[in-house]
Amino acid sequence: QVQVEESGGGLVQAGGSLRLSCTASGHIYRLGWYRQAPGNQRELVAQVTSTGFKNYADSVKDRFTISRVNGDNKVYLQMDRLKSEDTAVYYCKVKLFATTGRPAPFWGQGTQVTVSS
């Protein structure tokens, strides 16, 4: 069973910063952060592969930074210059290598980020 643990959410004022952390088990190809605000679909925030390739949602480019520690299977999301529209539940998503025979992604339980204006 793949374990996915998130931490680091909370309440912050607009313009402030938060850092989210996710630790997972398994032979991991890609780690990513998604978010879901009330009434909205879950959307990609940022993700990083085992080789370091990263991509970001346009709405967070230049404000958020994703980083990965491969040896520890950890991923961080540094969120700066937060806006009220960043308020959402943030989820860590884990994608294993195809060689594991487990193609479906694994999700964490989510951590709430609330940005007050």
VOROTOR-347934 format. One record per residue (C-alpha): residue in one letter; x, y, z. Coordinates in nm, 2 decimals, decimal comma. Last residue first. Example, Ala and Ser with C-alpha at 12.3 -4.5 7.8 and 13.67 -1.06 7.14 Angstrom:
REM residues 2
{r:S c1:1,37 c2:-0,11 c3:0,71}
{r:A c1:1,23 c2:-0,45 c3:0,78}
***
This chain:
REM residues 117
{r:S c1:-0,77 c2:3,92 c3:0,21}
{r:S c1:-0,75 c2:3,59 c3:0,40}
{r:V c1:-0,58 c2:3,30 c3:0,24}
{r:T c1:-0,69 c2:2,96 c3:0,35}
{r:V c1:-0,50 c2:2,64 c3:0,27}
{r:Q c1:-0,65 c2:2,32 c3:0,38}
{r:T c1:-0,46 c2:1,99 c3:0,35}
{r:G c1:-0,56 c2:1,69 c3:0,15}
{r:Q c1:-0,61 c2:1,32 c3:0,23}
{r:G c1:-0,32 c2:1,22 c3:0,00}
{r:W c1:-0,38 c2:1,07 c3:-0,33}
{r:F c1:-0,25 c2:0,77 c3:-0,52}
{r:P c1:-0,24 c2:0,74 c3:-0,90}
{r:A c1:-0,35 c2:0,43 c3:-1,09}
{r:P c1:-0,08 c2:0,27 c3:-1,30}
{r:R c1:0,03 c2:0,00 c3:-1,06}
{r:G c1:0,23 c2:-0,26 c3:-1,25}
{r:T c1:0,55 c2:-0,14 c3:-1,07}
{r:T c1:0,72 c2:-0,11 c3:-1,40}
{r:A c1:0,49 c2:0,18 c3:-1,49}
{r:F c1:0,67 c2:0,40 c3:-1,24}
{r:L c1:0,44 c2:0,52 c3:-0,96}
{r:K c1:0,23 c2:0,84 c3:-0,97}
{r:V c1:0,17 c2:1,02 c3:-0,65}
{r:K c1:-0,07 c2:1,31 c3:-0,60}
{r:C c1:-0,06 c2:1,54 c3:-0,31}
{r:Y c1:-0,38 c2:1,73 c3:-0,24}
{r:Y c1:-0,44 c2:2,10 c3:-0,16}
{r:V c1:-0,78 c2:2,20 c3:-0,02}
{r:A c1:-0,85 c2:2,55 c3:-0,15}
{r:T c1:-0,77 c2:2,92 c3:-0,10}
{r:D c1:-0,54 c2:3,03 c3:-0,38}
{r:E c1:-0,80 c2:3,28 c3:-0,49}
{r:S c1:-0,74 c2:3,48 c3:-0,18}
{r:K c1:-0,38 c2:3,54 c3:-0,30}
{r:L c1:-0,05 c2:3,41 c3:-0,18}
{r:R c1:0,26 c2:3,60 c3:-0,26}
{r:D c1:0,47 c2:3,29 c3:-0,20}
{r:M c1:0,38 c2:2,92 c3:-0,20}
{r:Q c1:0,67 c2:2,67 c3:-0,15}
{r:L c1:0,54 c2:2,33 c3:-0,25}
{r:Y c1:0,76 c2:2,05 c3:-0,12}
{r:V c1:0,80 c2:1,69 c3:-0,24}
{r:K c1:0,94 c2:1,40 c3:-0,05}
{r:N c1:1,04 c2:1,06 c3:-0,17}
{r:D c1:1,33 c2:1,07 c3:0,07}
{r:G c1:1,60 c2:0,99 c3:-0,18}
{r:N c1:1,42 c2:1,19 c3:-0,44}
{r:V c1:1,40 c2:1,51 c3:-0,26}
{r:R c1:1,16 c2:1,72 c3:-0,47}
{r:S c1:1,09 c2:2,08 c3:-0,52}
{r:I c1:0,79 c2:2,28 c3:-0,64}
{r:T c1:0,80 c2:2,66 c3:-0,64}
{r:F c1:0,49 c2:2,88 c3:-0,63}
{r:R c1:0,47 c2:3,26 c3:-0,71}
{r:D c1:0,64 c2:3,29 c3:-1,05}
{r:K c1:0,39 c2:3,05 c3:-1,21}
{r:V c1:0,09 c2:3,01 c3:-0,99}
{r:S c1:-0,20 c2:3,09 c3:-1,22}
{r:D c1:-0,03 c2:2,94 c3:-1,53}
{r:A c1:-0,04 c2:2,60 c3:-1,36}
{r:Y c1:0,31 c2:2,46 c3:-1,32}
{r:N c1:0,54 c2:2,21 c3:-1,48}
{r:K c1:0,85 c2:2,05 c3:-1,36}
{r:F c1:1,10 c2:1,80 c3:-1,50}
{r:G c1:1,34 c2:1,69 c3:-1,23}
{r:T c1:1,43 c2:1,34 c3:-1,35}
{r:S c1:1,19 c2:1,17 c3:-1,10}
{r:T c1:0,91 c2:1,39 c3:-1,23}
{r:V c1:0,78 c2:1,72 c3:-1,08}
{r:Q c1:0,42 c2:1,85 c3:-1,05}
{r:A c1:0,25 c2:2,19 c3:-1,00}
{r:V c1:-0,10 c2:2,32 c3:-0,93}
{r:L c1:-0,31 c2:2,08 c3:-1,12}
{r:E c1:-0,69 c2:2,12 c3:-1,08}
{r:R c1:-0,97 c2:1,96 c3:-0,88}
{r:Q c1:-1,30 c2:2,08 c3:-1,01}
{r:N c1:-1,46 c2:2,38 c3:-0,85}
{r:G c1:-1,77 c2:2,43 c3:-0,63}
{r:P c1:-1,55 c2:2,47 c3:-0,32}
{r:A c1:-1,18 c2:2,50 c3:-0,41}
{r:Q c1:-0,98 c2:2,20 c3:-0,52}
{r:R c1:-0,61 c2:2,18 c3:-0,54}
{r:Y c1:-0,35 c2:1,96 c3:-0,70}
{r:W c1:0,01 c2:1,91 c3:-0,60}
{r:G c1:0,24 c2:1,66 c3:-0,78}
{r:L c1:0,48 c2:1,38 c3:-0,75}
{r:R c1:0,60 c2:1,18 c3:-1,04}
{r:Y c1:0,78 c2:0,85 c3:-1,10}
{r:I c1:0,77 c2:0,70 c3:-0,76}
{r:H c1:0,90 c2:0,36 c3:-0,65}
{r:G c1:0,70 c2:0,34 c3:-0,33}
{r:S c1:0,63 c2:0,55 c3:-0,02}
{r:A c1:0,52 c2:0,91 c3:0,00}
{r:T c1:0,60 c2:1,23 c3:0,19}
{r:C c1:0,43 c2:1,55 c3:0,11}
{r:S c1:0,52 c2:1,90 c3:0,24}
{r:L c1:0,34 c2:2,23 c3:0,19}
{r:R c1:0,51 c2:2,56 c3:0,25}
{r:L c1:0,32 c2:2,88 c3:0,32}
{r:S c1:0,38 c2:3,24 c3:0,23}
{r:G c1:0,21 c2:3,58 c3:0,28}
{r:G c1:0,08 c2:3,83 c3:0,03}
{r:A c1:-0,28 c2:3,77 c3:0,14}
{r:Q c1:-0,29 c2:3,67 c3:0,50}
{r:V c1:-0,23 c2:3,31 c3:0,60}
{r:L c1:-0,44 c2:3,03 c3:0,74}
{r:G c1:-0,31 c2:2,67 c3:0,74}
{r:G c1:-0,16 c2:2,39 c3:0,53}
{r:G c1:0,18 c2:2,25 c3:0,61}
{r:S c1:0,14 c2:1,87 c3:0,60}
{r:E c1:0,07 c2:1,59 c3:0,36}
{r:E c1:0,12 c2:1,21 c3:0,40}
{r:V c1:0,09 c2:0,96 c3:0,12}
{r:Q c1:0,14 c2:0,59 c3:0,19}
{r:V c1:0,14 c2:0,34 c3:-0,10}
{r:Q c1:0,00 c2:0,00 c3:0,00}
***
